[in-house]
Amino acid sequence: MKKIILSLAIVSLLISCKEETTEKVKEATKAVSADLKQATDSAKVKAKKVLDSTKMGEKAKVLIIKGAEQVEKGAKKVQETVKK
């Protein structure tokens, strides 16, 4: 009889511990998912900044190339007028 009562007590202890552990696991899961969401959001923001700066860099390159072409055309015109 003592063994049965002792067994029931141990089983009830394990069941109550399991419920507490399950709650703790759920809370930890929520915390980790919140951290991951925050990390992905900040990574998205950083990636957008890099992409925007890259696009601006490409636009600047195009403008510089066009400007250089205009300068070359102007230089050629000056050379032609000097030769005449």
C-alpha positions, -999 to +999 in steps of 0.1 A: +000+000+000+029+023+008+044+017-026+012+025-044+007+058-024+044+066-030+041+059-067+010+081-070+028+109-052+057+107-075+035+105-106+015+136-094+048+154-088+061+146-123+028+157-139+028+190-120+064+196-130+056+188-166+029+214-167+053+241-153+080+230-177+055+232-206+046+268-196+082+278-193+089+263-227+060+282-242+073+314-227+108+308-239+095+300-274+076+333-275+107+352-263+129+335-289+105+341-317+102+378-307+140+381-307+142+365-341+115+387-355+133+418-342+166+406-357+150+399-391+133+433-390+166+451-383+183+430-410+157+440-435+162+477-426+200+474-430+196+455-463+172+482-476+198+509-467+225+490-485+204+485-515+193+521-516+229+533-513+239+509-540+212+522-563+223+558-556+259+547-563+248+533-596+229+565-605+260+585-595+282+564-618+258+569-647+258+607-640+296+608-638+299+588-670+275+612-688+293+642-674+326+628-685+312+623-720+300+658-722+334+671-710+351+650-738+327+664-764+334+699-752+371+693-753+369+680-788+350+711-799+376+733-783+404+714-800+386+717-834+381+754-830+418+759-820+430+739-850+409+761-874 
